[in-house]
Amino acid sequence: MSKDNDREAWERQPGESGPAFEAFAAYRDMGEKRTISAVARQLNKSGTLCHRWKLKYDWRARADAYDASIAEEARKQAVSERKKMQDRHIKMSLQLQRKAMEALEKIKPEEMTPKDVKEFLRLATELERMNREESIQQQTLQLRREEFEYKKERDSGTNKEVEDLEEVEADVYGEE
């Protein structure tokens, strides 16, 4: 059940009595352990009456909509927190890089030991490799997105358009 008359499904619905909504709210707030008998016990109401209200006011769908809304809010919060964390990490990384570059520029090559040179080379090649791999992964993802969009557009066409595209693809790729 979605919004009804600009009300969320888990809010009091038109024609729903106060006691019926109170019972629904108790049911909604029980989470995964929702039962009609638990609502009846909690509110000291008849189980039969609660069951009638459940059917009449579609409690299951309304509670599912409420759960989905809560889950969506939690997901948005997690995404927001992750973005903040990434921003902090990027800021720290850039500060560390600046400091490292300042320190690196102060090092005189003749003061470096063979062990220092070896470690610097290892780190530099590892960083380059990581960046190149990330770039390749990003390019691969972009190609997959473009392929997906192409297929989505192709598949959303009429059957005749899809058949025409398949014929062109067969000609291009030598398929039958």
C-alpha positions as CSV (number, residue, x, y, z in Angstrom):
1,M,0.0,0.0,0.0
2,S,1.5,3.3,-1.0
3,K,0.5,6.9,-0.1
4,D,-3.2,7.4,0.3
5,N,-4.5,10.9,0.2
6,D,-1.0,12.3,0.8
7,R,-0.5,10.1,3.8
8,E,2.2,7.5,4.2
9,A,0.9,4.0,4.4
10,W,2.0,3.6,8.0
11,E,0.2,6.8,9.1
12,R,-3.5,6.8,10.2
13,Q,-5.6,6.2,7.1
14,P,-8.9,7.9,6.3
15,G,-11.8,6.1,8.0
16,E,-9.4,4.3,10.4
17,S,-10.6,4.7,14.0
18,G,-8.2,5.8,16.8
19,P,-8.2,2.3,18.4
20,A,-7.7,0.6,15.1
21,F,-4.7,2.9,14.3
22,E,-3.3,2.4,17.8
23,A,-3.4,-1.4,17.3
24,F,-1.8,-1.0,13.9
25,A,0.9,1.2,15.4
26,A,1.7,-1.4,18.0
27,Y,1.8,-4.1,15.2
28,R,4.0,-1.8,13.0
29,D,6.5,-1.1,15.8
30,M,6.9,-4.8,16.8
31,G,9.2,-5.3,13.8
32,E,10.0,-8.8,12.8
33,K,8.2,-10.3,15.7
34,R,4.8,-8.9,14.7
35,T,1.8,-11.0,15.6
36,I,-1.9,-10.3,16.0
37,S,-1.9,-12.1,19.3
38,A,0.9,-10.0,20.6
39,V,-1.0,-6.8,19.7
40,A,-4.1,-8.1,21.3
41,R,-2.2,-9.0,24.5
42,Q,-0.4,-5.6,24.6
43,L,-3.5,-3.5,24.1
44,N,-5.9,-5.9,26.0
45,K,-8.1,-6.2,22.9
46,S,-9.8,-9.2,21.3
47,G,-7.7,-11.2,18.9
48,T,-10.6,-11.5,16.6
49,L,-11.1,-7.7,16.5
50,C,-7.4,-7.1,15.8
51,H,-7.5,-9.7,13.1
52,R,-10.5,-7.9,11.5
53,W,-8.6,-4.6,11.6
54,K,-5.5,-6.2,10.2
55,L,-7.5,-7.4,7.1
56,K,-9.6,-4.3,6.7
57,Y,-6.7,-1.8,6.9
58,D,-4.1,-4.0,5.2
59,W,-1.6,-4.0,8.1
60,R,0.9,-6.3,6.5
61,A,1.4,-4.1,3.4
62,R,1.5,-1.0,5.5
63,A,4.0,-2.5,7.9
64,D,6.1,-3.7,4.9
65,A,6.0,-0.1,3.5
66,Y,7.1,1.2,7.0
67,D,10.0,-1.3,7.1
68,A,11.1,-0.4,3.6
69,S,11.0,3.3,4.5
70,I,13.1,2.6,7.6
71,A,15.6,0.5,5.6
72,E,15.8,3.2,2.9
73,E,16.6,5.8,5.5
74,A,19.3,3.6,7.0
75,R,20.7,3.0,3.5
76,K,20.8,6.8,2.8
77,Q,22.4,7.4,6.2
78,A,25.1,4.7,5.5
79,V,25.8,6.2,2.1
80,S,26.1,9.7,3.6
81,E,28.4,8.4,6.3
82,R,30.5,6.5,3.8
83,K,30.8,9.6,1.6
84,K,31.9,11.7,4.6
85,M,34.5,9.0,5.5
86,Q,35.8,9.0,1.9
87,D,36.1,12.8,1.9
88,R,38.0,12.7,5.2
89,H,40.3,9.9,3.9
90,I,41.0,11.8,0.6
91,K,41.8,15.0,2.6
92,M,44.2,13.1,4.9
93,S,45.7,11.4,1.9
94,L,46.4,14.7,0.1
95,Q,47.9,16.2,3.2
96,L,50.2,13.2,3.7
97,Q,51.2,13.3,0.0
98,R,52.1,17.0,0.3
99,K,54.2,16.3,3.4
100,A,55.9,13.3,1.8
101,M,56.7,15.3,-1.3
102,E,58.2,18.1,0.8
103,A,60.3,15.5,2.7
104,L,61.2,13.7,-0.6
105,E,62.4,17.0,-2.2
106,K,64.7,17.6,0.8
107,I,66.5,14.3,0.4
108,K,69.8,14.5,-1.4
109,P,70.4,11.5,-3.6
110,E,73.9,11.1,-2.3
111,E,72.5,10.7,1.2
112,M,70.3,7.8,0.3
113,T,71.5,4.3,1.1
114,P,71.0,1.4,-1.4
115,K,68.2,0.2,0.9
116,D,66.5,3.6,0.7
117,V,66.7,3.6,-3.1
118,K,65.3,0.0,-3.2
119,E,62.4,0.9,-0.9
120,F,61.6,4.1,-2.9
121,L,61.5,2.1,-6.1
122,R,59.4,-0.6,-4.7
123,L,56.8,1.9,-3.4
124,A,56.8,4.0,-6.6
125,T,56.2,1.0,-8.8
126,E,53.6,-0.4,-6.5
127,L,51.7,3.0,-6.5
128,E,52.0,3.2,-10.3
129,R,50.7,-0.4,-10.7
130,M,47.8,0.3,-8.4
131,N,46.8,3.4,-10.2
132,R,47.0,1.8,-13.6
133,E,44.9,-1.2,-12.4
134,E,42.3,1.2,-11.0
135,S,42.2,3.0,-14.3
136,I,41.7,-0.2,-16.2
137,Q,39.0,-1.3,-13.8
138,Q,37.2,2.1,-14.3
139,Q,37.4,1.8,-18.1
140,T,36.1,-1.7,-17.9
141,L,33.2,-0.6,-15.7
142,Q,32.4,2.2,-18.1
143,L,32.4,-0.1,-21.1
144,R,30.0,-2.5,-19.2
145,R,27.7,0.4,-18.4
146,E,27.6,1.5,-22.0
147,E,27.0,-2.0,-23.1
148,F,24.2,-2.3,-20.6
149,E,22.6,1.0,-21.7
150,Y,22.8,-0.1,-25.3
151,K,21.1,-3.5,-24.6
152,K,18.5,-1.7,-22.5
153,E,17.7,0.7,-25.3
154,R,17.8,-2.2,-27.8
155,D,15.5,-4.4,-25.7
156,S,13.0,-1.6,-25.1
157,G,12.4,-1.2,-28.8
158,T,9.6,-2.9,-30.7
159,N,10.1,-6.5,-31.7
160,K,10.7,-5.4,-35.3
161,E,13.4,-2.9,-34.1
162,V,15.0,-5.7,-32.1
163,E,15.0,-8.0,-35.1
164,D,16.5,-5.3,-37.3
165,L,19.3,-4.7,-34.8
166,E,19.9,-8.4,-34.5
167,E,20.2,-8.7,-38.3
168,V,22.7,-5.8,-38.3
169,E,24.7,-7.4,-35.5
170,A,24.7,-10.8,-37.3
171,D,26.0,-9.1,-40.5
172,V,28.7,-7.2,-38.5
173,Y,29.8,-10.2,-36.4
174,G,29.3,-12.8,-39.1
175,E,26.7,-14.7,-37.1
176,E,23.6,-16.4,-38.5
